[in-house]
Amino acid sequence: NTEYLTATFIKSLFDTASLLTNDLNTIIKGIILSNYISYADKATNQRHLKNVTLYLDTPIILGILGYSGHSKEVALREFLELIQSLQINIKIFDITQDEIQKLLHTWGIDLERKNYTKFNSKTLELLRAKGIDKARLETESALLEKSLNKLGINVDSQFKWEEQYNCDFAALERTLIKKGFENNLRHDINCAARTFNLRAGRRASTLNDKLDLFVTLNASFERLANSHLINELPSGSIPVVISERLLSTVLWLKNPNIYKNLPSTPVYRDWE
């Protein structure tokens, strides 16, 4: 696992106060700046982006709620703080809420029935370590929207398809399946298609424009979905799907004073 090896190497450098640490910081800053030069909207000077709405994917919400390990929870809550500092609207679609609640329910049933083989081993380890049982999962599922609201995340249950602004949903699915995305596609494609629909045919080329984005941890989905959807957007538009890492870079450089140095988002694997 290359990400795990990279994270272990970085941790070793800091633990031993290696002279290479300064070089590493320089490399990281260089990567962030190169991303900014390549992707960021440099025409927007405003410090508050109330015209931007982000729709977060299921794994991001699970991470924020602590179901993906401590490191990821810290990193994603820092990401959330960054978004909120710019007064960006933060939402999930009702289908994302439904997916999370179904997952919590399934976990609870499998725990009660001791169907441990159905779990990712790290998920099971985390639930056991926190003493989470079926009753607690049911409670957290029932209180999910309230918990998200406290974090400044709203559930969009009012979405309605505007037929004239639909993308080719079926073609996007076929494209992703050809690339090997065969499992659990429906939710992510639906969210990307809804976000596309919310653009209502507008050309959104800077952060000054009214802008809706679907935010994911899956960089491969981001790349493949955008390569398909970009052909259906007005020329020069910002893509519909964006990864959390790229968005962190772009937004942090809009408000770098939120952290003393660099955001502490680590190079992590799912459960590291």
C-alpha positions as CSV (number, residue, x, y, z in Angstrom):
1,N,0.0,0.0,0.0
2,T,1.9,3.0,-1.3
3,E,-0.1,5.6,0.7
4,Y,0.6,3.6,3.9
5,L,4.3,3.4,3.2
6,T,4.4,7.1,2.4
7,A,2.6,8.0,5.7
8,T,4.9,5.7,7.7
9,F,8.0,7.3,6.1
10,I,6.7,10.8,6.9
11,K,5.8,9.8,10.5
12,S,9.4,8.4,10.9
13,L,10.9,11.7,9.7
14,F,9.0,13.8,12.3
15,D,9.5,11.3,15.1
16,T,13.2,11.4,14.7
17,A,13.4,15.1,13.9
18,S,15.2,14.3,10.7
19,L,16.9,17.0,8.7
20,L,14.8,15.8,5.8
21,T,11.7,17.2,7.5
22,N,12.4,20.7,6.1
23,D,12.9,19.3,2.7
24,L,9.6,17.4,3.0
25,N,7.8,20.6,4.0
26,T,9.3,22.3,0.9
27,I,8.1,19.5,-1.3
28,I,4.6,19.6,0.2
29,K,4.3,23.4,-0.3
30,G,5.5,23.0,-3.9
31,I,2.8,20.4,-4.6
32,I,0.1,22.6,-3.1
33,L,1.2,25.6,-5.1
34,S,1.5,23.6,-8.3
35,N,-2.1,22.4,-7.7
36,Y,-3.2,25.9,-7.1
37,I,-1.5,27.2,-10.3
38,S,-3.0,24.4,-12.3
39,Y,-6.6,24.3,-10.9
40,A,-7.5,27.1,-8.7
41,D,-9.7,30.0,-9.5
42,K,-7.3,32.9,-9.2
43,A,-9.9,35.6,-10.4
44,T,-11.9,35.5,-7.2
45,N,-10.8,37.9,-4.4
46,Q,-13.8,37.7,-2.1
47,R,-13.1,36.1,1.3
48,H,-16.7,34.7,1.7
49,L,-18.2,32.3,-0.8
50,K,-21.8,32.2,0.2
51,N,-22.7,31.6,-3.5
52,V,-21.0,28.2,-3.4
53,T,-22.8,25.0,-2.2
54,L,-21.0,21.8,-1.5
55,Y,-22.7,18.4,-1.4
56,L,-20.6,15.9,0.6
57,D,-20.3,12.2,-0.2
58,T,-21.1,9.4,2.3
59,P,-17.5,8.5,3.2
60,I,-16.8,12.1,4.1
61,I,-19.8,12.2,6.5
62,L,-18.8,8.8,8.0
63,G,-15.3,10.2,8.5
64,I,-16.5,13.4,10.2
65,L,-18.7,11.3,12.5
66,G,-15.7,9.2,13.6
67,Y,-16.5,5.9,11.8
68,S,-13.3,5.9,9.7
69,G,-10.7,6.2,12.5
70,H,-9.3,9.1,14.5
71,S,-6.8,10.4,11.9
72,K,-9.4,10.7,9.2
73,E,-11.9,12.3,11.7
74,V,-9.4,15.0,12.6
75,A,-8.5,15.7,9.0
76,L,-12.1,15.9,7.8
77,R,-13.2,18.1,10.7
78,E,-10.3,20.4,9.8
79,F,-11.6,20.4,6.2
80,L,-15.1,21.2,7.5
81,E,-13.7,24.1,9.6
82,L,-11.9,25.4,6.5
83,I,-15.2,25.4,4.5
84,Q,-17.1,27.1,7.2
85,S,-14.5,29.8,7.5
86,L,-15.4,30.9,4.0
87,Q,-19.2,30.7,4.7
88,I,-19.8,28.1,2.1
89,N,-23.1,26.3,2.2
90,I,-22.6,22.6,3.2
91,K,-25.2,20.0,2.4
92,I,-25.9,16.4,1.7
93,F,-28.6,15.1,-0.5
94,D,-31.4,13.1,1.1
95,I,-30.2,10.0,-0.7
96,T,-26.9,10.4,1.1
97,Q,-28.7,10.6,4.4
98,D,-30.6,7.5,3.5
99,E,-27.5,5.6,2.5
100,I,-25.8,6.4,5.8
101,Q,-28.8,5.4,7.8
102,K,-29.1,2.1,5.9
103,L,-25.4,1.4,6.5
104,L,-25.7,2.1,10.3
105,H,-28.8,-0.2,10.4
106,T,-26.9,-3.0,8.5
107,W,-23.9,-2.7,10.9
108,G,-26.3,-3.0,13.9
109,I,-28.0,-6.1,12.5
110,D,-24.7,-7.7,11.7
111,L,-23.3,-6.9,15.1
112,E,-26.4,-8.3,16.8
113,R,-26.3,-11.5,14.7
114,K,-22.5,-11.8,15.0
115,N,-22.1,-11.7,11.3
116,Y,-18.5,-10.5,11.6
117,T,-17.3,-11.8,8.3
118,K,-19.5,-9.1,6.6
119,F,-17.4,-6.3,8.1
120,N,-14.3,-4.7,6.9
121,S,-11.9,-5.9,9.6
122,K,-10.9,-2.3,10.5
123,T,-14.6,-1.2,10.7
124,L,-15.3,-4.1,13.1
125,E,-12.2,-3.3,15.2
126,L,-13.3,0.4,15.5
127,L,-16.9,-0.4,16.5
128,R,-15.6,-2.8,19.1
129,A,-13.0,-0.4,20.4
130,K,-15.7,2.3,20.9
131,G,-18.2,-0.1,22.4
132,I,-20.7,0.7,19.7
133,D,-23.6,-1.8,19.6
134,K,-26.9,-2.1,17.7
135,A,-28.8,0.2,20.1
136,R,-26.3,3.0,19.7
137,L,-26.2,2.7,16.0
138,E,-30.0,2.9,15.8
139,T,-29.9,6.0,18.1
140,E,-27.2,7.7,16.0
141,S,-29.2,6.8,12.8
142,A,-32.4,8.4,14.2
143,L,-30.5,11.5,15.3
144,L,-28.3,11.8,12.2
145,E,-29.9,14.9,10.7
146,K,-29.8,16.6,14.1
147,S,-26.2,15.7,14.5
148,L,-25.3,17.0,11.1
149,N,-27.2,20.3,11.6
150,K,-25.1,20.9,14.8
151,L,-22.0,20.5,12.6
152,G,-23.4,23.1,10.1
153,I,-24.4,20.4,7.5
154,N,-27.9,20.5,6.1
155,V,-29.9,17.8,4.4
156,D,-31.3,18.8,1.0
157,S,-34.7,17.0,0.9
158,Q,-36.2,19.5,-1.6
159,F,-34.3,18.5,-4.7
160,K,-36.4,18.2,-7.8
161,W,-35.1,17.2,-11.3
162,E,-35.4,19.9,-14.0
163,E,-35.6,17.7,-17.1
164,Q,-34.1,20.2,-19.4
165,Y,-30.9,20.3,-17.4
166,N,-30.3,16.6,-17.0
167,C,-27.0,15.0,-18.0
168,D,-26.8,11.6,-19.7
169,F,-27.0,9.6,-16.5
170,A,-27.0,6.2,-18.3
171,A,-23.9,7.1,-20.4
172,L,-22.0,8.2,-17.3
173,E,-22.8,4.9,-15.6
174,R,-21.6,2.9,-18.7
175,T,-18.4,4.9,-18.8
176,L,-17.6,4.2,-15.2
177,I,-18.5,0.5,-15.4
178,K,-16.1,0.2,-18.4
179,K,-13.4,1.6,-16.2
180,G,-14.1,-1.0,-13.5
181,F,-16.4,0.9,-11.2
182,E,-18.9,-1.9,-10.8
183,N,-20.0,-1.7,-7.1
184,N,-22.1,0.9,-5.3
185,L,-22.2,3.2,-8.3
186,R,-25.8,4.3,-8.1
187,H,-25.5,6.7,-5.2
188,D,-22.4,8.6,-6.4
189,I,-23.6,8.9,-10.0
190,N,-27.0,10.1,-8.7
191,C,-25.3,12.8,-6.6
192,A,-23.1,13.9,-9.5
193,A,-26.1,14.0,-11.8
194,R,-28.1,16.0,-9.3
195,T,-25.3,18.5,-8.9
196,F,-25.1,18.8,-12.7
197,N,-28.8,19.4,-12.7
198,L,-28.5,22.2,-10.1
199,R,-26.1,24.1,-12.3
200,A,-29.2,24.7,-14.5
201,G,-27.1,25.1,-17.7
202,R,-25.3,28.1,-16.2
203,R,-21.6,28.7,-17.0
204,A,-19.8,28.7,-13.6
205,S,-16.2,29.6,-14.4
206,T,-15.1,31.3,-11.2
207,L,-15.9,31.1,-7.5
208,N,-17.8,34.4,-8.0
209,D,-20.5,32.5,-9.8
210,K,-23.3,30.5,-8.3
211,L,-21.7,27.1,-8.0
212,D,-22.7,23.6,-6.9
213,L,-20.1,20.9,-6.4
214,F,-20.2,17.3,-5.3
215,V,-17.3,16.5,-3.0
216,T,-15.8,13.0,-2.8
217,L,-12.8,11.2,-1.4
218,N,-12.6,9.1,-4.5
219,A,-10.2,10.8,-6.8
220,S,-10.7,8.2,-9.5
221,F,-14.5,8.8,-9.6
222,E,-13.8,12.6,-9.7
223,R,-11.5,12.2,-12.7
224,L,-13.7,9.8,-14.7
225,A,-17.0,11.5,-13.9
226,N,-15.7,14.9,-14.9
227,S,-14.1,13.7,-18.1
228,H,-17.6,12.6,-19.1
229,L,-19.7,15.4,-17.7
230,I,-17.4,18.2,-18.9
231,N,-18.6,17.7,-22.5
232,E,-22.2,18.5,-21.3
233,L,-21.3,21.7,-19.4
234,P,-20.9,25.1,-21.0
235,S,-17.4,25.8,-22.2
236,G,-15.0,26.9,-19.4
237,S,-17.2,25.7,-16.6
238,I,-15.7,24.4,-13.3
239,P,-16.2,20.6,-13.2
240,V,-19.2,19.2,-11.2
241,V,-17.2,16.7,-9.0
242,I,-14.2,17.6,-6.9
243,S,-12.0,15.6,-4.5
244,E,-11.7,16.7,-0.9
245,R,-7.9,17.0,-1.2
246,L,-8.0,19.3,-4.3
247,L,-10.8,21.4,-2.7
248,S,-8.8,21.7,0.5
249,T,-5.9,23.1,-1.5
250,V,-7.9,25.6,-3.4
251,L,-9.9,26.8,-0.4
252,W,-7.0,26.9,2.0
253,L,-5.1,29.2,-0.4
254,K,-8.2,31.5,-0.4
255,N,-7.9,31.7,3.4
256,P,-4.4,30.6,4.5
257,N,-4.6,32.4,7.9
258,I,-6.9,29.8,9.2
259,Y,-3.9,27.6,10.1
260,K,-0.5,28.7,11.3
261,N,1.4,26.6,8.7
262,L,-0.2,24.0,6.5
263,P,-3.4,22.1,6.9
264,S,-2.5,18.9,8.8
265,T,-4.5,16.6,6.5
266,P,-2.2,13.5,6.5
267,V,-1.5,11.1,3.8
268,Y,-3.8,8.4,5.0
269,R,-5.3,5.2,4.0
270,D,-9.0,4.4,4.9
271,W,-8.3,3.3,8.4
272,E,-4.9,4.5,9.2
